[in-house]
Amino acid sequence: MSTKSYAQLSVMMFLQFFVWGAWFVTLGTYLFKIGFTGGQVGNTYLMNNIAAIIAPFFVGMIADRFFASQKVMGVLHLLGGAVMFLAAGITDSTTLIPMLLLYNLCYMPTLALVNAVSFNQMDNPAAQFPKVRVWGTIGWIVAGLVITFGLSTMTAEVEASSTPMKMAAVASILLGLYSFTLPNTPPRNVGKGVSIGEVLGLKALRLLKERNFLIFVLSSLLISIPLAFYYNFTNPFLNELGMTGVAAKQSMGQMSEVIFMVLMPLFFVRLGVKKMLLVGMLAWVVRYAFFANGNLGSLEWMLYAGILLHGICYDFFFVTGQIYVDKKASSDIRASAQGFIALITYGVGIGLGSWFSGQIVEAYTAAGGAKDWPTIWVIPCAFAVVIAFIFALTFKDTSVDKAA
């Protein structure tokens, strides 16, 4: 990969996740401001998960067979930017929720397309892709910083406004235009038939015959449910407590993610797969316990610790899980297995969590709008405890550790 290609791909990855981070973090706070209930907020975030389930069909059965990846990405980001800008001016749930589904249907396929464009330019993806992908995390971090230190100077209570959505729309349009300047990435499956089973990664189902892999898949599905509580409701929670500059402070979670990503090889050698996965699960338990008990007084440190735990929560479970799948699957089904576990976690698991978290928040919201946040956070905490306990007792696979 040339220096020019690295620069092009890094800008692409930065903008890709800047767009997502610009609207996703603060959306819940804005929705509560315009009168959405907890259930409606959960259903709005659910649109992202539905799109994550549909996206592989679009990429696998259309984009990969007929069109160059960078051109599809350009069209989707341009269309998505226009939809998001229109959505920013809508305040009724019956219209806004379908609009955000349409937006997510434009955005989610581009996550696979940016990877396709990247890998097409690399001669050693294992070594080169992480150096490009890290710019995506940086983009998400910068989005939070811009909201807090940039947009807040122009708009009062910026996180409770539609301004971040408009920023995401502008960035999406810029990325759409930029996409047409990227190196050509022709469709990989021209003239080939692609089945629904291949798109969904169903070839990997044969791995479920192994008891430990089945336990891992079920645990991944279930632990993704409490994960949605953090993504959907942390920003409203911290804003309602009275914390300032929440978007920037939440970006410390992504900073932590980068640090632990670098340290992961050291932990992996010392702990092995089971302990890594278990530590990741228990980190969710500790995070939600901190949120349930933290305040802006003497226990404010708990709120920051809960944010900073994101690196362990995400890297130790989800990244370790990807490594585990990579080592368990044979080369002929490796890509299929990764697609399957992504569908189970980001699609089904977090989708269930989006709906469930919304119902819980609504159930613990008083008539005047005040929310019983300590009780709300105890529920995903207890959920994660149960999953971690069952996983610790039932998962026995050490074969990957021996292979490593």
C-alpha positions, 0 to 999 in steps of 0.5 A: 500500500502506497503512502498516497493510498494510506492517506486516502483510506485514512481520510475515508475511514475518519469521515465514515465514523465521524458521520456515525459519531456525530448523530448517534451519541446525542440522539437520545437526548434530542429525542427526549427534548422533543417529547419522545418516550423511552420506548420511542427512543429505543425504537428509533435506535432499533432502526440502526439494528434493522438496517444492520440486518438488511445491509448484508443483503444489499452488499452481497447481492447487489453491490458486490455483483454489479457496481464498484464499491467506491461509487456505491458508497458515494451514492449512499452517503449523498442520499443518506446526507440528504435524508438526515438533513430532512430528518433533522427538521422533523419532530413527530415520531411517526415520521422521524422514525421511518426517516431514520430507518431510511437513513440507516439503510443508506449508512449501514451498507457503507461499513462493509464497503469502506472495508472492501475499498481498504482491503483492495488497496492492501498487500498485507491487510493484517498489518495495514488495516489496523493502521487505517481502521484506527482513523475511524475511531479517531473520527468518532472521537473528533465528532464528540469534541466538535459537538462540545467545543465547536457546535456548543458555541453556536447553539445552546444545549447543543446535545438536545438539539438537531444540530449534530444531525445536521453536522452528520448530514454535511459530513455524509455529503462530503464523504459521498463526494470524496468517495468518487475520488477513491481508488477503483474497487470493482465488484468481486462477484460479477456474474456469480450467483449469491445465495441468501445463506451465503449473505447471512453467513449460514455456512458457519452454522455447522460450527454450532454443532460444537457445544462451546461455540454454541455457548459462545454464540448464545452468550454473544447474543445475550450480552449484546442486549445490555450493551444497547443500554449504554449506546442509547441512553448514556448521553441522556442520563449524563445530561439529565444529571447536569454534566456538561460537555457530555459528548466530548467526555463520552469520547473518552470511551473511544480513547480507552478503546484505542489504548486497550486495542494496543494492549490486547495481545499482551492480555491475550497471551496471559489470560486466554480466550475464556478469561478475556471474554469473561473480563469483558462481560464483567466490565459491563457489570461494573460499568452499570453498577457505577452508573447506578451509584454515581453522581456529580458529587463525591461519586462523580469518579464512578461516571467517568470510570463507567465511560473509560471502561468502554475499552475493556467492555468492547475490546475484551469481548467483541474483538476477542470474540472475532479472534476466537471465531477466526481461529475456530472457523476453517478457511473456507467458512471464515468470512461466513462465520464472521458475518454470522457473528456480526449478524447475531450481535450487532443486528439481533442482539443489540436490536433486542437490546434497543427495544428492551432498553426503551421499554425499561426506561419508559417503565421507570419514567415518572409522569413529569418525565423524571427517570429513575436512573439508578433502577434503570442501570441496575437492570442491565447490570443484573442481566450481565451478571447472569450471563457472565455467571452462566458463561463462566460455568459452561464455556470450557474451550481451551483449544484456541489458547493452545493454538495461540 
